Amino acid sequence: VQLQESGPGLVKPSQTLSLTCTVSGGSITTLYHYWSWIRQPPGKELEWMGAITYSGSAHYSPTLRSRTAISRDTSKNQFTLRLSSVTPEDTAVYYCARGFQPGGITTAQSMGIAERDDYPDWGQGTLVTVSS
């Protein structure tokens, strides 16, 4: 499975960041597959932002829930991240990733933590800078 992020590399403060992940080599509706957005700010650890499941349900990090929306387009095999009211602290490399999660949301995800080994497939990542 291959994943590829796309979207603007520069977003102004207070605006909405929007990124799309295009999946090839597999379907986003495959049973038990969870499709996550993960970010890594400069000098910080990976942060799990949220995921959309194979059935279309969305789950979010508790710290970002109020500003995050994840949706999907099954006809295009894509899923999209929208993060509203961005600030410079949202500057990060943003990744999309695939997880196989028959047990649902993991303990790490419920805490907003991303453990690299939990995701077999990753996009290459895209740097998004929030600046005026």
Residue pairs with C-beta under 8 A, 6 or more apart in sequence:
1 23
1 24
1 25
1 26
1 98
1 120
1 121
2 23
2 24
2 25
2 121
3 21
3 22
3 23
3 24
3 96
3 97
3 98
3 121
3 122
3 123
4 21
4 22
4 24
4 123
4 124
5 19
5 20
5 21
5 94
5 95
5 96
5 123
5 124
5 125
5 126
6 19
6 20
6 21
6 22
6 126
7 17
7 18
7 19
7 20
7 126
7 128
8 17
8 18
8 128
9 126
9 127
9 128
9 129
10 128
10 129
10 130
10 131
11 17
11 86
11 90
11 128
11 129
11 130
12 130
12 131
12 132
13 86
13 87
13 88
13 130
13 131
13 132
14 85
14 86
14 87
15 86
16 82
16 83
16 84
16 85
16 86
17 81
17 82
17 83
17 84
17 86
17 90
17 128
17 130
18 80
18 81
18 82
18 83
19 37
19 80
19 81
19 94
19 96
19 126
19 128
20 78
20 79
20 80
20 81
21 35
21 37
21 78
21 79
21 80
21 81
21 96
21 123
22 76
22 77
22 78
23 35
23 77
23 78
23 79
23 98
24 77
26 33
26 98
27 74
27 77
28 35
28 52
28 54
28 72
28 74
28 77
28 78
28 79
29 54
29 55
29 74
30 54
31 54
32 54
32 100
32 101
32 102
33 53
33 54
33 98
33 99
33 100
33 101
34 51
34 52
34 53
34 54
34 98
34 99
34 100
34 101
34 105
35 51
35 52
35 53
35 72
35 79
35 96
35 97
35 98
35 99
36 48
36 49
36 50
36 51
36 96
36 97
36 98
36 99
36 109
36 114
36 119
37 48
37 49
37 50
37 51
37 70
37 81
37 94
37 95
37 96
37 97
38 46
38 47
38 48
38 49
38 94
38 95
38 96
38 97
38 114
38 119
39 46
39 47
39 49
39 92
39 93
39 94
39 95
40 46
40 47
40 92
40 93
40 95
40 125
41 47
41 89
41 90
41 91
41 92
42 91
42 92
44 92
45 113
46 113
46 114
46 115
46 116
47 61
47 92
47 112
47 113
47 114
48 61
48 108
48 109
48 112
48 113
48 114
49 60
49 61
49 64
49 68
49 81
49 83
49 112
50 58
50 59
50 60
50 61
50 64
50 65
50 68
50 70
50 81
51 58
51 59
51 70
51 99
51 105
51 109
52 58
52 59
52 70
52 71
52 72
52 79
53 59
53 101
56 72
58 69
58 70
58 71
59 105
59 109
60 68
60 70
61 68
61 109
61 112
62 110
62 111
62 112
63 112
64 83
64 112
67 83
67 84
67 85
68 81
68 82
68 83
68 84
69 81
69 82
69 84
70 79
70 80
70 81
70 82
71 79
71 80
71 82
72 78
72 79
72 80
73 79
73 80
79 96
81 94
81 96
83 90
86 130
87 130
88 130
88 131
89 130
90 128
90 130
91 128
91 129
91 130
91 131
92 127
92 128
93 125
93 126
93 127
93 128
94 125
94 126
94 127
94 128
95 122
95 123
95 125
95 126
96 122
96 123
97 114
97 119
97 121
97 122
97 123
98 119
98 120
98 121
98 122
99 118
99 119
99 120
100 120
106 118
108 114
108 115
108 118
